[in-house]
């Protein structure tokens, strides 16, 4: 019995009643989960050995802070996470996979470099705005064609040199129609530039997050035979900002001593930024990625993780204990 209970029999009764209430079944609630995307690769020459008991033989490492990768960014929740916190979470899960920090005079066999931050998606608002402008220009030209079906577009001659003076031949309607056609052509050129920029941004983020193989595999005839949703889901992932953690393991001697970087394995994990906080989700990201440290996933692993929580309502006293019962408990405690 606690000192507080010994001082007051009334407090003892209240404490026992409160304990009974808290030990009673509580209403459980499941919070919204997150979907992590993990992709892991190993060098063909990298092989792990197992001990007699079936566990991995230990490999020792030194860890380095790689920070943000070029072409990526961060937000407030990323800034609030110090490298020491991320490294501590990683060290725990690395140890479970047989990777241990090198201490003392032991030389590490691996240099583990950690990168984390947020991807920068293509500016979807600007892209959509230009699509709307292009559609508006095409609609204007179509409307003009419908209202003036007998009009003919001025015939151009690609071999003719540019005129030094503006020609005003033809009707006003012909010139308006030509201007509308020129507007469509101009918007199409701009739209082509936007499409290329979008493809470049998608390619960059797909490679960084480990999506490229999965997208290529989904970008086939199956897109037009009921399998288009998967492709669209993958593109949707990389076209929004995502938190990422990339764990890269290099051969220590080759990379540090000989200055010849040799990547042994790399594991990439990410979640969508909207609706998430990096500090809150970092542990889940690392835990889901850890099972693939040092081995191949073979494909992108998109895993939904539902996180549980317990809601405890207002405490109520479900029973009381008499003074005689308290005395008997104190007596039994003293005789033990």
C-alpha positions in Angstrom: 0.0 0.0 0.0 1.3 3.4 -0.9 2.3 6.0 1.8 -0.6 8.1 0.8 -3.0 5.2 1.6 -1.4 4.6 4.9 -2.0 8.2 5.9 -5.7 8.2 5.1 -8.3 5.4 5.2 -10.6 7.6 3.1 -7.9 8.1 0.5 -7.4 4.3 0.5 -11.0 3.7 -0.4 -10.9 6.3 -3.1 -7.7 4.9 -4.5 -9.0 1.4 -4.6 -12.2 2.5 -6.3 -10.3 4.5 -8.9 -8.1 1.5 -9.6 -11.1 -0.6 -10.2 -12.5 1.9 -12.6 -9.3 2.1 -14.6 -8.9 -1.7 -14.7 -12.4 -2.1 -16.1 -12.7 -2.5 -19.9 -12.1 0.8 -21.5 -13.7 2.0 -24.7 -11.0 1.5 -27.5 -10.7 3.8 -30.5 -8.6 3.3 -33.6 -7.0 6.4 -35.0 -6.6 6.9 -38.7 -3.6 4.9 -40.0 -0.9 5.7 -42.5 0.3 4.0 -45.7 4.0 3.7 -45.9 5.8 3.0 -49.2 9.0 1.0 -48.8 11.5 0.0 -51.5 14.8 -1.6 -50.8 17.7 -2.8 -53.0 21.1 -4.5 -52.4 24.3 -4.6 -54.4 24.7 -8.0 -56.2 28.0 -8.5 -54.4 26.6 -7.9 -50.9 26.0 -11.1 -48.9 25.0 -11.5 -45.3 26.0 -14.5 -43.1 23.9 -16.2 -40.5 25.1 -17.5 -37.1 24.5 -21.0 -35.8 21.3 -20.0 -34.1 19.9 -18.6 -37.4 20.3 -15.0 -36.5 22.3 -12.6 -38.7 26.0 -12.3 -37.9 26.6 -8.8 -36.6 27.9 -6.1 -38.9 29.2 -2.9 -37.4 28.6 0.6 -38.7 29.2 4.3 -38.4 26.3 6.6 -39.0 26.4 9.9 -40.9 23.8 12.7 -41.3 23.1 13.2 -45.0 20.4 15.8 -44.5 18.0 16.7 -47.3 18.7 15.5 -50.8 19.0 18.0 -53.6 15.6 18.9 -55.2 13.7 18.3 -51.9 12.6 20.5 -49.0 11.4 20.3 -45.4 8.7 21.8 -43.2 8.3 22.7 -39.6 7.7 19.1 -38.4 10.9 18.0 -40.2 12.9 20.9 -38.7 11.8 19.9 -35.2 13.3 16.4 -35.5 16.9 16.4 -34.6 19.3 13.9 -36.2 20.0 12.3 -32.8 16.3 11.4 -32.4 16.1 9.8 -35.9 19.5 8.1 -35.4 18.3 6.6 -32.1 15.1 5.2 -33.6 17.1 3.8 -36.5 19.8 2.2 -34.2 17.1 0.3 -32.3 15.7 -1.3 -35.5 19.1 -1.7 -37.1 20.2 -3.8 -34.1 17.2 -6.1 -34.6 18.5 -6.8 -38.1 22.0 -7.5 -36.9 23.6 -4.1 -37.5 25.4 -2.6 -34.5 27.2 0.7 -34.0 31.0 0.3 -34.0 32.5 1.2 -30.6 36.0 1.4 -29.2 38.7 0.3 -31.6 36.4 -1.8 -33.7 36.4 -0.6 -37.3 33.0 -0.5 -38.9 32.3 -2.4 -42.1 29.5 -0.1 -43.2 28.9 3.7 -43.3 25.2 4.3 -43.0 24.1 7.7 -44.4 20.6 9.0 -43.5 18.7 11.4 -45.7 15.3 12.8 -44.8 12.9 15.6 -45.8 9.9 16.2 -48.1 9.6 15.8 -51.9 8.7 18.8 -54.0 5.9 17.8 -56.4 5.1 19.5 -59.7 3.1 22.7 -59.3 -0.3 21.2 -60.1 -2.2 24.5 -59.8 -0.1 26.1 -62.5 -0.4 23.0 -64.7 -4.2 22.9 -64.4 -4.4 26.6 -65.0 -2.7 26.2 -68.3 -4.9 23.3 -69.3 -7.9 25.5 -68.7 -6.3 28.3 -70.8 -5.7 25.9 -73.6 -9.2 24.5 -73.4 -10.6 28.1 -73.4 -8.6 28.9 -76.6 -9.7 25.8 -78.3 -13.4 26.5 -77.4 -13.1 30.0 -78.7 -11.8 28.7 -82.1 -14.5 26.1 -82.2 -17.2 28.6 -81.5 -15.9 30.9 -84.2 -16.0 27.9 -86.7 -19.5 27.1 -85.8 -20.7 30.7 -86.2 -18.9 31.2 -89.5 -19.0 27.8 -91.3 -18.1 29.3 -94.7 -14.9 31.0 -93.6 -11.6 29.5 -94.8 -8.3 29.6 -92.9 -5.7 31.7 -94.7 -3.3 29.4 -96.5 0.2 29.7 -95.4 3.4 28.8 -97.4 6.2 27.4 -95.3 8.7 28.1 -98.1 7.8 31.8 -98.4 10.1 34.1 -96.4 8.5 36.2 -93.7 6.8 39.4 -94.9 8.4 42.7 -93.9 4.9 44.2 -93.5 1.7 43.0 -91.9 -0.8 41.9 -94.5 -4.3 43.1 -94.0 -5.9 41.2 -96.9 -9.1 39.2 -96.2 -12.0 39.9 -94.0 -12.0 40.9 -90.4 -13.5 37.5 -89.6 -10.6 35.8 -91.3 -8.1 37.7 -89.3 -10.0 37.0 -86.0 -10.1 33.3 -86.9 -6.4 33.4 -87.6 -5.7 35.0 -84.3 -7.8 32.4 -82.5 -5.9 29.6 -84.3 -2.6 31.3 -83.3 -3.8 31.4 -79.6 -4.5 27.7 -79.7 -1.1 26.9 -81.2 0.6 29.1 -78.6 -1.2 27.4 -75.7 -0.3 24.0 -77.1 3.4 24.9 -77.1 3.2 26.1 -73.5 1.2 23.0 -72.5 3.9 20.8 -74.1 6.5 22.6 -72.0 4.4 22.0 -68.9 4.0 18.3 -69.7 7.7 17.9 -70.0 8.3 19.7 -66.7 5.6 17.5 -65.1 7.3 14.4 -66.4 10.7 15.5 -65.2 9.4 16.2 -61.7 7.5 12.9 -61.6 10.6 11.0 -62.8 12.8 12.7 -60.2 10.4 11.9 -57.3 9.7 8.4 -58.6 13.4 7.5 -58.5 14.0 9.1 -55.1 11.0 7.3 -53.5 11.6 4.0 -55.2 8.4 4.1 -57.3 9.9 4.0 -60.8 9.8 0.2 -61.3 6.3 -0.1 -60.0 5.0 2.7 -62.2 6.7 1.2 -65.3 5.2 -2.2 -64.5 1.7 -0.7 -64.1 2.1 1.4 -67.3 1.0 -1.2 -69.8 -2.0 -2.6 -71.6 -3.5 -3.3 -68.1 -4.2 0.4 -67.7 -6.8 0.1 -70.4 -8.2 -3.3 -69.3 -9.3 -2.5 -65.7 -5.8 -1.9 -64.2 -5.6 1.8 -64.6 -6.5 2.6 -61.0 -3.1 1.2 -59.7 -1.2 3.4 -62.2 -3.2 6.5 -61.3 -2.7 5.8 -57.5 1.1 5.6 -58.0 1.2 8.8 -60.0 -1.1 10.4 -57.4 1.5 9.5 -54.7 4.5 11.1 -56.4 2.5 14.1 -57.5 1.9 15.2 -53.9 4.5 16.1 -51.3 5.8 13.1 -49.3 8.0 12.7 -46.2 10.9 10.4 -46.9 13.7 8.7 -45.0 16.4 7.0 -47.1 18.9 4.7 -45.3 22.0 4.1 -47.5 24.7 1.6 -46.4 28.1 2.0 -48.0 31.2 -0.1 -47.7 33.2 1.8 -45.1 36.7 0.9 -46.2 36.1 1.6 -49.9 34.1 4.8 -49.2 36.0 6.4 -46.4 39.5 5.0 -46.6 39.8 4.8 -50.4 37.4 7.6 -51.3 35.6 5.3 -53.7 31.9 5.3 -52.7 30.5 1.7 -52.9 26.8 1.4 -52.0 25.9 -2.0 -50.4 22.2 -1.5 -49.8 19.6 1.3 -49.7 16.1 1.3 -48.2 13.6 4.1 -49.0 10.4 4.7 -47.0 7.9 7.5 -47.5 4.4 8.7 -46.5 2.2 11.4 -47.8 2.8 14.9 -46.2 -0.9 16.1 -46.1 -2.5 15.1 -42.9 0.7 13.9 -41.3 3.4 15.2 -39.0 6.9 13.9 -39.5 7.8 13.8 -35.8 4.7 11.8 -35.0 5.1 9.3 -37.9 8.9 8.9 -38.0 8.9 5.9 -35.7 6.3 4.1 -37.7 8.1 4.8 -41.0 11.4 3.5 -39.6 9.7 0.4 -38.1 8.0 -0.5 -41.3 11.2 -0.1 -43.3 13.5 -1.9 -40.9 12.4 -5.4 -41.9 14.0 -4.8 -45.3 17.3 -3.4 -44.1 20.0 -5.2 -46.0 17.7 -7.1 -48.3 15.6 -6.7 -51.5 11.9 -6.0 -51.4 11.7 -7.0 -55.1 8.9 -4.4 -55.6 7.4 -1.3 -53.9 5.7 -2.4 -50.7 2.8 -0.1 -49.9 1.6 -1.1 -46.4 -1.4 0.3 -44.5 -0.7 0.7 -40.8 -3.6 1.4 -38.4 -2.4 2.8 -35.2 -4.4 2.0 -32.1 -5.2 4.3 -29.2 -7.3 4.1 -26.0 -9.7 6.7 -24.9 -10.2 6.8 -21.1 -13.4 8.6 -20.1 -14.1 10.4 -16.8 -13.1 8.2 -13.8 -16.0 7.0 -11.6 -15.9 5.1 -8.3 -17.4 1.7 -8.9 -17.2 0.6 -5.3 -16.0 1.5 -1.8 -13.9 -0.3 0.8 -14.9 -0.3 4.5 -12.7 0.8 7.3 -12.5 -2.8 8.6 -11.3 -4.0 5.2 -8.6 -1.4 5.1 -7.5 -2.4 8.6 -7.3 -6.0 7.6 -5.3 -5.2 4.5 -2.8 -3.2 6.6 -2.5 -6.0 9.1 -1.8 -8.6 6.4 0.7 -6.3 4.8 2.5 -5.8 8.1 2.7 -9.6 8.8 4.3 -10.4 5.4 
